[in-house]
């Protein structure tokens, strides 16, 4: 049991490395099957984690520790608690979906494309499970490389611009985090143990500087307004699989960082600057929701929608009550399913018509009724319809916000209206009404592979919406422990 997390990290990475060694596209069929086997193996090794996870405790579980760089006391130290647990199987699940979704659409350098995704999957799981500050940083930064290549090689016409923008934005923010990690290493007497950092007494000034150093790295990754401008460009240029993984998993790395570093290491600064985080989150929820309404490109609309939905996450974290933090975590998982499904649905249309413009469609329901049924479910989940995954987290955050301050809760609740407006407005123009043009008239409905992909996501969206308790039960004890920790004064 103790090596399960290592298996979850290294199984997809090893399969990815094997794929990179396979070479030319004449082996594309074999490559796809190896990629699928690797992704499924990566998912299977995460399943025993749920059976062995003990609820009701905030302690780290499945802990592994080995010396890595002895001179600097850097350890290969892994573990999960209720906060990080669900992101391990979620990452593995989305990887399987993306491999299946890219089965026919990627025809060049297939081995490199699939290999990059599998390696990226392992690295992201490494971020969620690292308990050593430097190990976290290595995994956190390493995720940039495969995603940069995925955008820059298989992206759209402006792929190089988008890839550079993605890389520079996220790298520059992370440099300040590295300085913060080195400072904590020195202050703790030469330890990179994140749990030890949580217990360190730090002055008010030190906490504030650390808070903003972490903010620089994590806010860009979420992304929070106003450092969100890279996301729409990247989504528009990225291949469908890249957009799905970026929205479903990579954005969560930043939000997770706030819970693992900012709140427990700088609790006083987190409380002091909570007003700023709440304000930026509400701007994301309201203003970016309005920006989404005027988009003509489907991918751009869903990209802005992601910024608005992630605003709920950071809002929930900084209202400092159990409903808010748990709701933010649930929203992260739900957004992984829903946004991934939205981008993959757009990919289904793009593969057939080669356009993401809303105006290029109209009346898709007439030629693709089965696909439209799935698209309607995912659109409703994106609106936050009760009974779908999109509702649970947002509702918990709104309840938590009202508990903290009625006006903050009211402002957050307006996002449900904006979310319904831009999502249904897009759905109406793309799917409903008479057939829009000859391209739509010639469309063929989804095949068995696409049906399988969308069915798996539909089951996930409905299961989480109808019975969220398995998710909340896992996180309750860890959230309570975090809030108790943040509530204590740590000033000298």
C-alpha positions in Angstrom: 0.0 0.0 0.0 2.8 2.4 0.8 4.0 2.7 -2.8 0.6 3.4 -4.4 1.3 7.1 -4.9 4.7 6.4 -6.6 2.8 4.0 -8.9 0.2 6.7 -9.6 3.0 9.1 -10.6 5.5 6.9 -12.4 3.2 4.5 -14.3 2.0 7.1 -16.8 5.5 8.7 -17.0 7.1 5.3 -17.8 4.5 4.6 -20.5 5.0 8.1 -21.9 8.8 7.5 -22.1 8.2 4.2 -23.9 5.9 6.0 -26.4 8.6 8.7 -27.1 11.0 5.9 -28.0 8.7 4.3 -30.5 9.4 6.8 -33.3 7.6 7.4 -36.6 4.0 7.7 -37.4 3.8 4.3 -39.2 3.5 2.9 -35.7 0.6 5.2 -34.9 -2.0 2.4 -34.3 0.3 0.6 -31.9 1.2 3.9 -30.2 -2.5 4.7 -29.6 -3.1 1.3 -28.0 0.0 1.6 -25.8 -1.1 5.1 -24.7 -4.6 3.8 -23.8 -3.1 0.9 -21.9 -0.8 3.3 -20.1 -3.6 5.7 -19.2 -5.8 2.9 -18.0 -3.0 1.4 -15.9 -2.4 4.9 -14.4 -6.1 5.0 -13.5 -6.2 1.5 -12.1 -3.4 2.1 -9.6 -5.2 5.1 -8.1 -8.4 3.0 -7.4 -7.0 1.2 -4.3 -6.4 4.6 -2.7 -10.1 5.1 -2.2 -10.6 1.7 -0.5 -7.6 2.4 1.8 -8.3 6.0 2.6 -9.5 6.6 6.2 -12.1 9.4 6.6 -12.4 11.3 9.8 -8.7 12.1 10.1 -6.6 15.0 8.8 -3.4 13.0 8.9 -1.4 12.4 5.7 -2.0 8.9 4.3 -0.1 6.6 2.0 3.1 8.4 3.0 6.3 7.6 1.3 9.7 9.1 2.2 13.2 8.6 0.8 16.3 10.7 0.7 16.7 12.5 -2.6 19.4 15.2 -2.3 20.9 14.6 1.1 23.2 17.6 1.2 20.2 20.0 1.1 17.8 17.7 3.1 15.5 17.4 0.0 13.4 14.3 0.2 11.2 12.3 -2.1 8.2 12.7 0.3 4.7 11.9 -0.8 1.3 11.7 0.9 -2.4 12.7 0.5 -5.0 14.0 2.8 -8.6 14.9 2.3 -7.7 18.1 0.5 -5.4 16.5 -2.1 -6.9 13.0 -2.4 -9.5 13.4 -5.1 -7.2 15.1 -7.6 -5.1 11.9 -8.0 -7.9 9.7 -9.5 -9.4 12.8 -11.3 -6.1 13.4 -13.1 -5.8 9.8 -14.1 -9.5 9.7 -15.3 -9.1 12.8 -17.5 -6.0 11.3 -19.0 -7.9 8.3 -20.2 -10.6 10.5 -21.6 -8.1 12.7 -23.5 -6.3 9.7 -25.0 -9.6 8.4 -26.3 -10.6 11.8 -27.5 -7.4 12.2 -29.5 -7.6 8.8 -31.2 -8.4 10.0 -34.7 -7.9 13.8 -34.5 -4.1 13.6 -34.0 -2.3 12.1 -37.1 1.2 13.6 -36.9 3.8 12.8 -34.2 1.2 10.6 -32.5 3.8 9.0 -30.2 5.1 12.4 -29.0 1.5 13.8 -28.4 0.4 10.7 -26.4 3.7 10.5 -24.6 3.5 14.2 -23.6 0.0 13.7 -22.1 1.0 10.6 -20.1 4.1 12.3 -18.7 2.1 15.4 -17.9 -0.5 13.2 -16.0 2.3 11.8 -13.8 3.8 15.2 -13.1 0.4 16.7 -12.1 -0.2 13.8 -9.7 3.2 14.6 -8.3 2.2 18.2 -7.6 -0.9 17.0 -5.6 1.0 14.4 -3.6 4.4 16.2 -2.9 5.1 16.9 0.8 8.5 18.3 0.3 8.7 21.9 -0.8 11.4 21.4 -3.4 9.8 18.3 -4.8 6.6 20.2 -5.2 8.4 23.0 -7.0 10.1 20.5 -9.4 6.8 18.8 -10.3 5.0 22.2 -10.5 7.5 23.6 -13.0 7.9 20.4 -14.9 4.3 20.4 -15.9 5.0 23.4 -18.0 7.2 21.5 -20.4 4.8 18.9 -21.9 1.9 21.4 -22.0 4.2 24.0 -23.8 5.0 21.3 -26.4 1.4 20.2 -26.8 0.3 23.8 -27.5 3.3 24.7 -29.6 3.4 21.6 -31.8 -0.3 20.6 -32.2 -2.0 23.9 -31.7 -3.7 26.4 -34.1 -2.3 29.1 -36.3 -1.0 31.3 -33.5 0.3 28.3 -31.4 3.8 29.7 -30.9 2.5 33.0 -29.5 0.1 31.2 -27.2 2.7 28.7 -26.0 5.2 31.4 -25.2 2.6 33.5 -23.4 1.6 30.4 -21.3 5.2 29.6 -20.4 6.3 33.1 -19.6 3.3 34.0 -17.5 3.5 30.9 -15.4 7.3 30.7 -15.1 7.7 34.4 -13.9 5.2 33.9 -11.1 6.9 30.7 -10.0 10.3 32.4 -9.6 8.9 34.4 -6.6 7.6 31.1 -5.1 11.1 29.6 -5.4 12.5 32.6 -3.4 9.8 32.0 -0.8 10.7 28.3 -0.6 14.4 29.1 -0.1 13.5 31.6 2.6 11.4 29.0 4.5 14.2 26.5 4.1 16.6 28.8 5.8 14.1 29.9 8.5 13.3 26.3 9.4 17.0 25.4 9.9 17.4 23.6 6.6 14.2 21.7 6.0 11.9 21.5 3.0 9.2 19.6 4.9 5.9 21.4 4.2 4.3 20.1 7.4 7.2 21.7 9.4 6.7 25.0 7.6 3.0 25.0 8.7 4.2 25.0 12.4 6.8 27.8 12.1 6.1 31.1 13.9 6.6 33.9 11.4 6.5 37.7 11.8 3.7 39.7 10.2 6.1 41.2 7.6 7.5 37.7 6.7 4.0 36.3 6.3 2.8 39.2 4.1 5.9 38.8 1.8 5.4 35.0 1.6 1.7 35.4 0.9 2.3 37.6 -2.1 5.2 35.5 -3.3 2.9 32.5 -3.3 0.1 34.6 -4.8 2.3 35.5 -7.8 2.7 31.8 -8.6 -0.7 30.5 -7.8 -3.0 33.3 -9.0 -1.5 33.1 -12.5 -2.1 29.4 -12.6 -5.7 29.5 -11.4 -5.9 32.1 -13.2 -7.3 34.9 -11.2 -8.3 38.3 -12.6 -6.3 40.3 -13.8 -3.6 37.8 -14.6 -6.0 35.6 -16.6 -5.4 37.0 -20.0 -3.1 34.1 -21.1 -5.9 31.5 -20.7 -8.3 32.4 -23.6 -5.4 32.7 -26.0 -4.0 29.3 -25.0 -7.4 27.6 -25.1 -8.1 28.9 -28.6 -4.8 27.7 -30.0 -4.4 24.4 -28.0 -5.6 21.1 -29.4 -8.8 19.7 -27.9 -7.0 17.4 -25.6 -4.7 20.2 -24.4 -7.7 22.4 -23.6 -9.4 19.6 -21.7 -6.4 18.8 -19.5 -5.6 22.5 -19.0 -9.1 23.3 -17.8 -9.8 20.1 -16.0 -6.5 19.7 -14.1 -3.8 22.3 -14.6 -5.9 25.3 -13.4 -6.4 23.3 -10.1 -2.6 23.3 -9.4 -2.8 27.0 -8.5 -5.9 26.7 -6.4 -4.4 23.7 -4.6 -1.3 25.7 -3.8 -3.3 28.3 -1.9 -4.5 25.5 0.5 -1.2 23.8 0.8 1.1 26.9 1.2 -0.6 30.3 1.5 -3.3 29.6 4.1 -1.3 27.3 6.5 2.1 29.0 6.2 0.9 32.6 6.3 -2.4 32.4 8.1 -2.4 35.9 9.5 -1.5 37.4 6.2 -4.2 35.3 4.5 -6.8 36.7 6.9 -5.4 40.3 6.5 -5.5 40.1 2.7 -8.7 38.1 2.4 -10.6 41.2 1.3 -8.3 41.5 -1.7 -8.7 37.8 -2.6 -12.5 38.1 -2.2 -12.6 41.2 -4.4 -10.6 39.7 -7.2 -12.7 36.5 -7.0 -15.9 38.5 -7.3 -14.5 40.4 -10.3 -13.7 37.1 -11.9 -17.2 35.7 -11.2 -19.1 38.8 -12.4 -17.0 40.8 -14.9 -15.4 37.8 -16.7 -18.9 36.2 -16.8 -20.1 39.3 -18.7 -17.0 39.1 -21.0 -18.0 35.5 -21.8 -21.4 36.6 -23.1 -19.9 38.6 -26.0 -17.5 35.9 -27.3 -17.9 34.7 -30.9 -15.6 31.7 -30.5 -16.9 28.7 -28.5 -13.5 27.9 -27.0 -13.0 31.5 -25.9 -16.4 31.5 -24.3 -15.7 28.4 -22.3 -12.3 29.7 -21.4 -13.7 32.8 -19.9 -16.4 30.6 -18.2 -13.5 28.7 -16.6 -12.1 31.9 -15.1 -15.5 32.8 -13.7 -16.0 29.3 -12.2 -12.5 29.2 -10.7 -13.4 32.6 -9.1 -15.8 30.6 -7.0 -13.0 28.4 -5.8 -10.7 31.2 -4.5 -13.8 33.0 -3.1 -14.6 29.9 -1.1 -11.1 29.5 0.2 -10.9 33.0 1.6 -14.2 33.3 3.4 -12.7 30.9 6.0 -15.6 28.7 6.9 -16.1 25.0 6.3 -18.8 25.4 3.7 -16.7 27.8 1.7 -13.5 25.8 1.7 -15.2 22.4 1.1 -17.4 24.1 -1.6 -14.2 25.4 -3.3 -12.7 21.9 -3.3 -15.9 20.4 -4.7 -16.1 23.1 -7.3 -12.5 22.3 -8.4 -13.4 18.6 -9.0 -16.8 19.4 -10.6 -15.2 22.0 -12.9 -12.7 19.3 -13.9 -15.5 17.1 -15.2 -17.7 19.9 -16.7 -15.1 22.1 -18.4 -13.3 19.0 -19.7 -16.7 17.8 -21.2 -17.4 21.3 -22.7 -14.1 21.5 -24.4 -14.3 17.9 -25.7 -17.8 18.6 -27.1 -16.4 21.6 -29.0 -13.7 19.3 -30.2 -16.4 16.9 -31.6 -17.8 19.8 -33.7 -14.4 21.1 -34.7 -13.2 17.7 -36.0 -16.2 17.8 -38.4 -16.5 21.5 -39.5 -13.0 22.8 -38.6 -14.5 26.0 -37.1 -15.0 27.1 -33.5 -17.1 30.2 -34.5 -20.6 30.1 -33.1 -21.9 31.7 -36.4 -20.6 28.7 -38.4 -23.3 26.4 -36.8 -27.0 26.4 -36.1 -29.5 23.6 -35.9 -27.0 20.9 -35.0 -29.7 19.0 -33.2 -31.3 18.1 -36.6 -28.2 16.2 -37.7 -26.6 15.1 -34.4 -29.4 14.4 -31.9 -27.5 12.0 -29.7 -24.6 14.4 -29.5 -26.9 17.3 -28.7 -28.4 15.4 -25.8 -24.9 15.2 -24.2 -24.1 18.8 -25.0 -27.3 19.9 -23.3 -26.4 18.0 -20.1 -22.9 19.6 -20.0 -24.4 23.0 -20.8 -26.8 22.6 -17.9 -24.0 21.5 -15.6 -22.0 24.6 -16.7 -25.0 26.7 -15.7 -25.1 25.1 -12.2 -28.3 23.2 -12.6 -29.3 21.2 -9.5 -28.6 17.5 -9.9 -25.4 18.1 -11.9 -21.8 18.5 -10.6 -21.8 22.2 -11.5 -24.4 23.0 -8.9 -22.9 21.4 -5.7 -19.7 23.4 -5.3 -21.2 26.7 -6.3 -24.1 26.3 -4.0 -21.8 25.4 -1.0 -19.6 28.5 -1.8 -22.7 30.8 -2.0 -24.0 29.4 1.3 -20.6 29.9 2.9 -20.3 33.4 1.6 -23.8 34.3 2.9 -22.8 32.9 6.3 -19.7 35.2 6.2 -21.3 38.3 4.6 -24.7 38.5 2.9 -23.6 41.0 0.3 -20.6 38.8 -0.8 -23.0 35.9 -1.1 -25.5 37.9 -3.1 -22.7 39.1 -5.5 -21.5 35.6 -6.0 -25.0 34.3 -6.6 -25.3 36.6 -9.6 -22.8 34.4 -11.4 -25.4 31.6 -11.7 -27.5 34.1 -13.8 -24.5 35.1 -16.0 -23.4 31.5 -16.3 -26.9 30.5 -17.5 -27.0 33.4 -19.9 -23.8 32.9 -21.8 -24.0 29.0 -21.8 -27.6 28.8 -23.0 -27.1 31.7 -25.5 -24.3 29.7 -27.0 -26.3 26.4 -26.9 -29.3 28.1 -28.6 -27.2 29.5 -31.5 -25.2 26.3 -32.1 -27.6 23.5 -31.6 -31.2 24.7 -31.8 -33.4 26.1 -34.7 -33.3 25.1 -38.3 -30.1 23.8 -40.0 -27.8 26.8 -40.3 -25.8 25.9 -43.4 -24.6 23.1 -45.7 -21.8 22.1 -43.3 -24.3 21.5 -40.5 -26.6 19.6 -43.0 -23.7 17.2 -43.8 -22.8 16.4 -40.1 -22.8 12.9 -38.9 -23.8 11.9 -35.4 -21.2 10.7 -32.8 -19.7 7.2 -33.2 -19.2 4.6 -30.6 -15.8 6.0 -29.4 -17.2 9.5 -29.0 -20.3 8.1 -27.3 -18.2 6.2 -24.8 -16.1 9.4 -23.9 -19.2 11.6 -23.5 -21.0 8.8 -21.5 -18.2 8.5 -19.0 -18.2 12.3 -18.5 -22.0 12.4 -18.3 -22.0 9.7 -15.6 -19.3 11.6 -13.6 -21.3 14.9 -13.9 -24.6 13.3 -12.8 -23.1 11.0 -10.1 -21.3 14.0 -8.4 -24.4 16.1 -8.7 -26.8 13.6 -7.3 -24.6 12.1 -4.6 -21.6 14.3 -3.6 -21.2 12.7 -0.2 -18.2 10.5 -1.1 -16.3 13.7 -2.1 -17.3 15.7 0.9 -16.7 12.9 3.4 -13.1 12.5 2.3 -12.3 16.2 2.7 -14.2 17.2 5.9 -11.6 16.4 8.5 -8.7 18.0 6.6 -10.7 21.1 5.9 -11.7 21.4 9.6 -8.0 21.0 10.6 -6.9 23.7 8.1 -9.5 26.2 9.3 -8.6 25.5 12.9 -4.9 26.1 12.0 -5.7 29.4 10.2 -7.8 30.6 13.1 -4.9 30.4 15.5 -2.6 33.5 15.9 1.0 32.6 14.9 2.6 36.0 15.4 5.7 36.2 17.6 
